[in-house]
Amino acid sequence: MVFGPALGRLSSGAARRVVAAQKREWGGKMNVNFLALDLPSALGPFTGLLPILLIMVIFYVLLILPAQKRQKKTAAMLAALKNGDKVVTNGGVFGTIVGIEEHDGTVQLRIADQVKVKVLRSAIAGLQPEEKES
């Protein structure tokens, strides 16, 4: 008799002959559950969780870590703002910081001569790119 893993090592023709012989021996009734019972799991009962854990690790590395890095970089930039910095807001407004109010988390931007706008510190998207002189 050839059961379980040993049946898988045979060529397909040999495997069919073994199954046919076992059918004849058992009176035409073939019990296919013997294959499932004879195959012990190599990694234990948690084998089914392995692909899910792998997907979670990939998700964390590809999506969550870069987002956390960007968030820390933005928070550091917002904390380092000072008078005279040229910034861009999330709305696309370019301006120069002329006043910082720490108590309510706002900054005053000069967007043109004699025009000042008060915006939240969190509304600042970043510093203006440096202009290249050519």
C-alpha positions as CSV (number, residue, x, y, z in Angstrom):
1,M,0.0,0.0,0.0
2,V,1.2,3.5,-0.8
3,F,-0.4,6.3,1.2
4,G,-0.1,10.0,1.6
5,P,3.2,11.7,0.7
6,A,4.6,8.6,-0.8
7,L,1.8,8.7,-3.4
8,G,2.9,12.2,-4.5
9,R,6.5,11.0,-5.2
10,L,5.3,8.6,-7.9
11,S,4.9,9.6,-11.5
12,S,1.4,10.3,-12.6
13,G,1.0,7.0,-14.4
14,A,2.4,5.0,-11.5
15,A,0.1,7.0,-9.1
16,R,-2.9,6.1,-11.2
17,R,-2.0,2.4,-11.2
18,V,-1.6,2.5,-7.4
19,V,-5.0,4.2,-6.9
20,A,-6.6,1.7,-9.3
21,A,-5.0,-1.2,-7.4
22,Q,-6.3,0.2,-4.1
23,K,-9.8,0.6,-5.6
24,R,-9.8,-3.1,-6.7
25,E,-8.5,-4.1,-3.3
26,W,-11.2,-2.2,-1.4
27,G,-14.0,-3.4,-3.6
28,G,-14.3,-0.4,-5.9
29,K,-14.8,2.0,-3.1
30,M,-12.1,4.6,-2.9
31,N,-11.7,6.6,0.3
32,V,-10.0,9.8,-0.6
33,N,-9.8,11.1,3.0
34,F,-6.7,8.9,3.6
35,L,-4.6,11.5,1.8
36,A,-5.7,14.3,4.1
37,L,-5.2,12.3,7.3
38,D,-1.6,11.2,6.3
39,L,-0.3,14.7,5.5
40,P,0.9,16.3,8.7
41,S,1.4,20.1,8.5
42,A,5.1,21.0,8.4
43,L,4.6,24.3,10.3
44,G,1.9,23.3,12.8
45,P,-1.6,24.6,13.2
46,F,-0.7,28.2,12.3
47,T,0.2,27.5,8.6
48,G,-2.9,29.2,7.4
49,L,-2.0,32.4,9.2
50,L,1.4,32.7,7.6
51,P,0.2,34.4,4.3
52,I,-1.9,36.9,6.3
53,L,1.0,37.8,8.5
54,L,3.2,38.2,5.5
55,I,0.7,40.5,3.9
56,M,0.5,42.6,7.1
57,V,4.3,43.0,7.3
58,I,4.5,44.1,3.6
59,F,1.6,46.5,4.2
60,Y,3.3,48.0,7.2
61,V,6.7,48.3,5.5
62,L,5.3,49.8,2.2
63,L,2.6,52.1,3.5
64,I,2.7,52.8,7.2
65,L,6.5,53.4,7.7
66,P,6.8,56.0,4.9
67,A,3.7,57.8,6.1
68,Q,5.1,58.1,9.6
69,K,8.4,59.3,8.2
70,R,6.6,62.0,6.2
71,Q,4.5,63.1,9.2
72,K,7.6,63.4,11.4
73,K,9.4,65.5,8.7
74,T,6.4,67.8,8.4
75,A,6.0,68.2,12.2
76,A,9.7,69.1,12.5
77,M,9.4,71.7,9.6
78,L,6.3,73.3,11.3
79,A,8.1,73.4,14.7
80,A,11.1,75.1,13.1
81,L,9.2,78.0,11.4
82,K,10.5,81.5,12.1
83,N,10.0,85.1,11.0
84,G,11.2,85.7,7.5
85,D,10.7,82.1,6.2
86,K,9.1,82.0,2.8
87,V,6.3,79.4,2.8
88,V,3.5,77.9,0.7
89,T,0.1,77.1,2.3
90,N,-2.0,74.0,1.5
91,G,-4.2,76.4,-0.6
92,G,-1.3,77.4,-2.8
93,V,-0.8,80.8,-1.3
94,F,2.9,82.0,-1.3
95,G,3.9,84.3,1.6
96,T,6.6,85.3,4.1
97,I,6.1,84.8,7.8
98,V,5.9,88.1,9.6
99,G,4.5,87.0,12.9
100,I,4.0,83.7,14.9
101,E,1.4,83.4,17.6
102,E,2.2,80.3,19.7
103,H,-0.9,80.5,22.0
104,D,-3.4,79.8,19.2
105,G,-1.1,78.0,16.7
106,T,-1.4,80.7,13.9
107,V,1.1,82.6,11.8
108,Q,0.8,85.9,9.9
109,L,1.9,85.8,6.3
110,R,2.7,88.8,4.1
111,I,1.4,87.8,0.7
112,A,1.8,91.3,-0.9
113,D,2.8,94.8,0.2
114,Q,0.5,95.9,3.0
115,V,-1.4,92.6,2.8
116,K,-1.2,90.2,5.7
117,V,-3.1,87.0,6.2
118,K,-3.5,85.0,9.4
119,V,-3.4,81.2,8.8
120,L,-3.1,78.1,11.0
121,R,0.4,76.7,11.4
122,S,-0.9,73.3,10.2
123,A,-2.1,75.0,6.9
124,I,1.5,75.5,5.8
125,A,2.5,72.8,3.3
126,G,6.2,73.6,3.2
127,L,8.9,76.1,2.6
128,Q,9.2,77.8,-0.8
129,P,11.8,76.3,-3.1
130,E,14.9,78.3,-3.3
131,E,15.1,80.4,-6.5
132,K,18.1,79.6,-8.7
133,E,19.9,82.6,-10.1
134,S,20.9,82.2,-13.7
